[in-house]
């Protein structure tokens, strides 16, 4: 369950500051005052209750039923955009093995449960 809890993000940032695979993260919004950032509930799914604050002060957000448990704040990294859609990748790991990958696309920068979704699963190569 700890991997599904976004509260791990500031902990990872504290343990591995400036790691190339991490974005700055904090439990305090003050960390990102005046800078683009995301606000994410500790527990949420598919963009629910996520908000993005851009450097110019514009905010976009998604509604949902999460957030009572608290929020983390994370530096903003723009998703790649292909045509009129933003794309994100998600991975599924079971134990120590990668077992799948999904591509999610949306017309706005926060993906959600109604986004275009394409799952892929991995199988072991049994050839010798």
Residue pairs with C-beta under 8 A, 6 or more apart in sequence:
2 8
4 43
5 42
5 43
6 40
6 41
6 42
6 43
6 44
6 72
7 27
7 42
7 70
7 72
9 22
9 23
9 25
9 40
9 72
9 74
10 25
10 26
10 27
10 72
12 19
12 22
12 25
13 19
13 22
13 23
13 24
13 25
13 26
16 22
23 74
23 75
23 76
23 77
24 31
24 32
24 74
24 75
25 72
25 73
25 74
25 75
26 32
26 72
26 73
26 74
27 70
27 71
27 72
27 73
28 73
29 37
29 39
29 73
31 37
31 73
32 53
32 73
32 75
34 55
35 55
35 75
35 76
36 52
36 53
36 54
36 55
36 75
36 76
37 52
37 53
37 73
37 74
37 75
37 76
38 50
38 51
38 52
38 53
38 73
38 74
38 75
38 76
39 50
39 51
39 52
39 53
39 71
39 72
39 73
40 49
40 50
40 71
40 72
40 73
40 74
41 48
41 49
41 50
41 64
41 66
41 67
41 69
41 70
41 71
42 69
42 70
42 71
42 72
43 66
43 69
44 50
44 64
44 66
44 67
45 66
45 113
46 111
46 112
46 113
46 115
47 62
47 64
47 110
47 111
47 112
47 113
47 115
48 62
48 63
48 64
48 65
48 66
48 112
48 113
49 61
49 62
49 63
49 64
49 65
49 66
49 67
50 61
50 62
50 110
51 59
51 60
51 61
51 62
52 59
52 60
52 61
52 76
52 109
52 110
53 59
53 76
54 76
60 108
60 109
60 110
61 110
62 110
62 112
78 109
79 86
79 87
79 88
79 109
80 86
80 87
81 87
82 105
84 107
85 105
85 106
85 107
85 116
86 105
86 106
86 107
86 108
86 109
86 111
87 103
87 104
87 105
88 103
88 104
88 105
88 111
89 101
89 102
89 103
89 104
90 101
90 102
90 104
91 98
91 100
91 101
91 102
92 98
92 99
92 100
92 101
92 102
93 99
98 122
99 121
99 122
100 119
100 120
100 121
100 122
101 119
101 120
101 122
102 117
102 118
102 119
102 120
103 117
103 118
103 120
104 111
104 115
104 116
104 117
104 118
105 111
105 115
105 116
105 117
106 112
106 115
106 116
